Amino acid sequence: MPQYLVAIHHPNDYDSATEDEAMHRAIDELNEEMLAKGIRVFAGGLEHPPSTAKTVRAQPDGKVTVTDGAYLKTSEHVGGFWILEAADMDEALAWGRKATVACRAPVEVRRFY
């Protein structure tokens, strides 16, 4: 069965302190529903902002450098994601709709190949 990434996007200044108990319950209920349906392969949240990331790059001379910060310079970042097994994009989008409501944030849905 095809697998899909359902990624939650947050603005770079996102403050997790704004998350309330109702939001946490909604996300927990969504996770429970995904597990009950047998479609969830993996789920994870990224705890720290992209500024705490490390970027690893191969150089033309064969050396590898590590720099502070995210690879992409954007105004938003992935705050968490699910890997789901779904019959097709329509089914994955149905879960994406539930995720955007539960997380109160934009969600991106993409198929793995």
Residue frames as qw, qx, qy, qz and C-alpha x, y, z in Angstrom:
[[0.000, 0.890, 0.456, 0.000, 0.00, 0.00, 0.00],
 [0.373, 0.629, -0.054, 0.680, 1.35, 3.50, -0.80],
 [0.491, -0.518, -0.404, 0.573, 2.78, 5.59, 2.01],
 [0.117, 0.823, 0.208, 0.515, 2.20, 9.30, 2.53],
 [0.364, -0.073, -0.386, 0.844, 3.88, 12.02, 4.53],
 [0.203, -0.847, -0.403, -0.281, 1.45, 14.25, 6.42],
 [0.517, 0.015, -0.285, 0.807, 3.58, 17.14, 7.69],
 [0.208, -0.887, -0.386, 0.143, 2.50, 19.92, 10.06],
 [0.461, 0.429, -0.011, 0.777, 3.92, 23.36, 9.31],
 [0.367, -0.796, -0.335, 0.346, 4.54, 26.05, 11.94],
 [0.238, 0.923, -0.114, 0.279, 5.80, 29.61, 11.59],
 [0.617, 0.298, -0.493, 0.537, 9.39, 29.97, 12.78],
 [0.097, -0.374, 0.439, -0.811, 8.23, 31.99, 15.79],
 [0.703, -0.343, -0.514, -0.352, 5.79, 29.24, 16.84],
 [0.175, -0.417, 0.639, -0.622, 5.31, 29.06, 20.60],
 [0.458, -0.159, -0.868, -0.105, 4.20, 25.63, 21.81],
 [0.024, -0.184, -0.650, 0.737, 2.93, 27.33, 24.99],
 [0.437, 0.116, -0.097, -0.887, -0.07, 28.44, 22.91],
 [0.490, -0.071, -0.821, -0.284, -1.19, 24.80, 22.64],
 [0.525, -0.322, 0.359, -0.702, -4.08, 24.09, 24.97],
 [0.431, -0.091, 0.869, -0.225, -5.47, 20.88, 26.44],
 [0.718, 0.484, 0.307, -0.394, -8.22, 20.74, 23.79],
 [0.503, 0.697, -0.461, -0.222, -5.61, 20.72, 21.03],
 [0.069, -0.428, 0.896, -0.099, -3.60, 17.98, 22.74],
 [0.601, 0.154, 0.698, -0.358, -6.77, 15.89, 23.14],
 [0.693, 0.616, 0.009, -0.375, -7.66, 16.38, 19.46],
 [0.347, 0.634, -0.683, -0.105, -4.20, 15.22, 18.38],
 [0.285, -0.229, 0.899, -0.242, -4.32, 12.24, 20.76],
 [0.691, 0.338, 0.492, -0.408, -7.74, 11.27, 19.42],
 [0.618, 0.668, -0.290, -0.297, -6.48, 11.54, 15.83],
 [0.108, 0.519, -0.847, 0.032, -3.50, 9.32, 16.67],
 [0.477, -0.006, 0.809, -0.342, -5.79, 6.77, 18.33],
 [0.730, 0.509, 0.203, -0.409, -8.06, 6.76, 15.27],
 [0.457, 0.669, -0.554, -0.192, -5.08, 6.26, 12.93],
 [0.107, -0.351, 0.916, -0.162, -3.83, 3.36, 15.04],
 [0.613, 0.188, 0.641, -0.423, -7.29, 1.78, 15.20],
 [0.718, 0.612, -0.005, -0.331, -7.57, 1.96, 11.40],
 [0.851, -0.131, 0.382, 0.336, -4.07, 0.47, 11.03],
 [0.566, 0.770, 0.119, 0.269, -2.85, 3.23, 8.73],
 [0.158, -0.939, 0.298, -0.064, -0.23, 4.90, 10.94],
 [0.857, 0.259, -0.301, 0.329, 3.33, 3.75, 10.25],
 [0.543, -0.127, -0.310, 0.770, 5.13, 6.40, 12.29],
 [0.087, -0.920, -0.242, -0.297, 4.43, 9.73, 13.97],
 [0.629, -0.242, -0.237, 0.700, 6.77, 12.26, 15.50],
 [0.017, -0.986, -0.159, -0.056, 6.99, 15.84, 16.62],
 [0.595, 0.358, -0.211, 0.688, 10.06, 18.02, 16.35],
 [0.488, -0.680, -0.432, 0.335, 10.65, 19.48, 19.79],
 [0.357, -0.572, 0.035, 0.737, 13.06, 22.32, 19.05],
 [0.412, 0.836, 0.053, -0.358, 12.98, 25.17, 16.50],
 [0.840, 0.485, 0.032, 0.239, 14.93, 24.92, 13.23],
 [0.088, 0.893, -0.363, 0.252, 17.58, 27.29, 14.60],
 [0.603, -0.546, 0.569, -0.118, 18.80, 24.38, 16.77],
 [0.946, 0.295, 0.132, 0.004, 19.29, 22.09, 13.75],
 [0.377, -0.557, 0.567, 0.476, 22.65, 21.15, 12.27],
 [0.744, 0.622, -0.045, -0.242, 23.22, 21.03, 8.51],
 [0.654, -0.331, 0.593, 0.334, 25.69, 18.50, 7.11],
 [0.595, 0.758, -0.081, -0.254, 27.16, 19.17, 3.66],
 [0.836, -0.016, 0.329, 0.438, 29.61, 17.28, 1.48],
 [0.026, 0.846, -0.229, -0.480, 32.24, 19.59, -0.03],
 [0.735, 0.623, -0.232, -0.132, 33.85, 19.23, -3.49],
 [0.191, 0.636, -0.725, 0.183, 37.14, 18.22, -1.82],
 [0.651, -0.080, -0.755, -0.012, 35.43, 15.26, -0.12],
 [0.110, 0.007, -0.653, 0.749, 35.30, 16.84, 3.33],
 [0.298, -0.643, -0.665, -0.238, 32.04, 17.11, 5.21],
 [0.053, 0.246, -0.309, 0.917, 31.10, 20.27, 7.06],
 [0.277, -0.613, -0.732, 0.111, 28.57, 20.74, 9.85],
 [0.042, 0.292, -0.048, 0.954, 27.00, 24.16, 10.32],
 [0.095, 0.330, 0.687, -0.640, 24.47, 25.52, 12.80],
 [0.416, 0.378, 0.082, -0.823, 20.91, 26.07, 11.67],
 [0.745, 0.380, 0.514, -0.191, 18.43, 24.62, 9.26],
 [0.504, 0.062, 0.603, 0.615, 19.34, 23.81, 5.67],
 [0.127, 0.628, 0.532, 0.553, 16.47, 25.86, 4.25],
 [0.078, -0.175, -0.286, 0.939, 15.94, 29.50, 5.16],
 [0.206, -0.483, -0.664, -0.532, 12.16, 29.86, 5.28],
 [0.301, -0.375, 0.228, -0.847, 9.49, 31.53, 7.38],
 [0.865, -0.222, 0.085, -0.442, 7.93, 28.15, 8.29],
 [0.092, 0.427, -0.898, 0.056, 9.22, 24.76, 9.36],
 [0.698, -0.179, -0.650, -0.241, 8.00, 21.21, 9.84],
 [0.385, -0.529, 0.454, -0.605, 6.81, 20.86, 13.42],
 [0.541, -0.118, 0.802, -0.224, 5.87, 17.19, 13.23],
 [0.501, 0.298, -0.567, -0.582, 4.64, 14.54, 10.86],
 [0.804, -0.009, 0.535, -0.260, 2.94, 11.22, 10.29],
 [0.171, 0.278, -0.826, -0.459, 3.81, 8.47, 7.85],
 [0.689, 0.163, 0.446, -0.548, 0.56, 6.81, 6.79],
 [0.152, 0.024, 0.900, 0.407, -0.38, 3.89, 4.58],
 [0.479, 0.469, 0.314, -0.673, -3.38, 4.88, 2.49],
 [0.692, 0.388, 0.597, 0.118, -5.01, 3.49, -0.63],
 [0.450, 0.572, 0.320, 0.606, -4.56, 6.74, -2.57],
 [0.200, 0.191, -0.139, 0.951, -4.06, 10.50, -2.32],
 [0.439, -0.515, -0.294, -0.675, -7.76, 11.06, -1.63],
 [0.777, -0.480, -0.404, 0.058, -7.61, 8.88, 1.48],
 [0.590, -0.075, -0.257, 0.762, -4.35, 10.54, 2.59],
 [0.012, -0.372, -0.075, -0.925, -5.95, 13.97, 2.11],
 [0.606, -0.588, -0.394, -0.362, -8.90, 12.93, 4.26],
 [0.742, -0.415, -0.315, 0.421, -6.42, 12.26, 7.09],
 [0.384, 0.160, -0.027, 0.909, -4.63, 15.53, 6.24],
 [0.278, -0.594, -0.260, -0.709, -7.91, 17.39, 6.72],
 [0.735, -0.595, -0.324, -0.019, -8.31, 15.83, 10.16],
 [0.703, -0.149, -0.185, 0.671, -4.69, 16.66, 11.00],
 [0.182, 0.382, 0.054, 0.905, -4.99, 20.34, 10.06],
 [0.498, -0.658, -0.246, -0.508, -8.07, 20.68, 12.28],
 [0.821, -0.467, -0.266, 0.193, -6.49, 18.84, 15.23],
 [0.662, -0.114, -0.070, 0.737, -3.15, 20.66, 14.98],
 [0.031, 0.936, 0.235, -0.260, -4.62, 24.05, 14.08],
 [0.209, -0.650, 0.470, 0.559, -1.89, 24.47, 11.49],
 [0.649, 0.549, -0.334, -0.407, -1.33, 23.97, 7.76],
 [0.749, -0.194, 0.631, 0.052, -0.58, 20.40, 6.72],
 [0.379, 0.566, -0.577, -0.451, 1.25, 19.14, 3.63],
 [0.869, 0.022, 0.476, -0.137, 0.44, 15.71, 2.16],
 [0.356, 0.658, -0.586, -0.310, 2.97, 14.01, -0.15],
 [0.993, 0.044, 0.011, -0.111, 3.33, 10.46, -1.45],
 [0.413, -0.584, 0.662, 0.225, 6.49, 8.44, -0.95],
 [0.800, 0.478, -0.270, -0.244, 7.85, 6.61, -3.99]]
